[in-house]
Amino acid sequence: MTTARIIDGKAIAEALRSDIARAVASLKSSSGVTPGLAVVLVGEDPASHVYVRNKAKQTAEAGMLSFEHRLPADTPEKDILALVARLNADDRVDGILVQLPLPKHIDAKKVIETIDPAKDVDGFHPVNAGRLAIGEQALVPCTPAGCLILAKSVSPKLTGMDAVIVGRSNIVGKPMAQLLLAEDCTVTIAHSRTRNLPEVVGRADLVIAAVGRPEMIEGDWIKPGAIVIDVGINRVPAGSGKSKLVGDVSYAAAATRAAAITPVPGGVGPMTIACLLRNTFQAACGRRHLTAPPS
Ligand code: NDP
C-alpha cells in the first residue's frame, strides 16, 4: 500500500517553466534581451535526439531563442571545438549545451573546457564545479538542481537532515552533495565500493538515488518517513516484447515506508530541462549584470 506522498515532478517543472517564461517576458520588456540557448548534438543517438527536440520546444515555449546544431557522428573534434568557440563569441547565445555522450573520437573534457564558463548552462565546466564547491554563485548542473527543488517541495528546510546520495558522478552525485551541504545537511556519498549500503541508506532522512541500476535500492532499506528522490532512468522488459522505465529505487515497496517519493517517469526527469531553462535565464542576466534570476 502506498502511503508516501508522490512528488509530482511534472507539475513542479511546469510551474517552474511558467515562472521562467514570465521572467523572460519581463527581461525582454525591461532590457530588450531575449535569452538564447544553443544545443550541439553530434551523431544519431535516438534518446539524445528526442531529448534535444524537447529542449528546443520548451526553450521556445519559455520565450527564449533556440539554436540547434546537429552534426554527423564523424565530425572531427576540431570542428566541434571551432563551433563552440563561435558560440562563445555569439552575443545572441547565452547558454551552450553540448549533448553527451559524444562519439568516442571526441574528447568530451576538451569540449566542455572550451565552453565559456559564463555560458556553461550544464554546469560541467571546472570553473562552475569549483565555484559550486566553494559556495560561490555558479551555474549548477541541472539534474541535481532539480532534485533539490523536489526535496524542498516536501521540506522547505533541509537543515540537519542526514542525506545519503548513492552515486558519485560529476553530473549528479558530486554536485548534489555540494548543494545539500549548502542546505546544511549532513551528507554521505555512497558508491560501488561502499560497505553495507542497506545500512547506510537506512540512516538517511533524504535519499538521492543516482546509480543507473533498475530498482537496486530496496524498499526495506528506506528509513520510515524519509524523502526519496530517484534520479535513475532504466529501461527494462515489461513482457510481450514491450519495455518500461523504472528508477533505481524499488518504488512500490519504498512508497510504503517513505514520507514522500518521486515516481519514474514523472519525477526528476521533467525537472532537468526546466532547470536548464533557468540556467539559461541566469546566464543571460549574469553576463549582462542584470536583475537576479528566479529561484
Ligand atoms: P554514472 O554511471 O556516471 O554513475 C553511477 C554511480 O553509481 C557511480 O558513482 C557508481 O559508483 C555508482 N554505483 C554503481 N553501482 C553501484 C552499486 N552497486 N552500489 C552503489 N553505487 C553504485 O551515472 P549518472 O550519475 O550519470 O546517472 C545515474 C542515473 O541517473 C542513470 O540511471 C541515469 O540514466 C540517470 N540520470 C537521469 C537524469 C534525469 O534527468 N532524470 C539525468 C542524469 C542521469 P562508482 O563511482 O564506484 O563506479
Residues whose N, C-alpha, C, O or C-beta is under 5 A from the ligand:
A	BS01	NDP	T143 V166 G167 R168 S169 V172 G173 A190 H191 S192 R193 A210 V211 G212 V231 G232 I233 V268 G269 T272
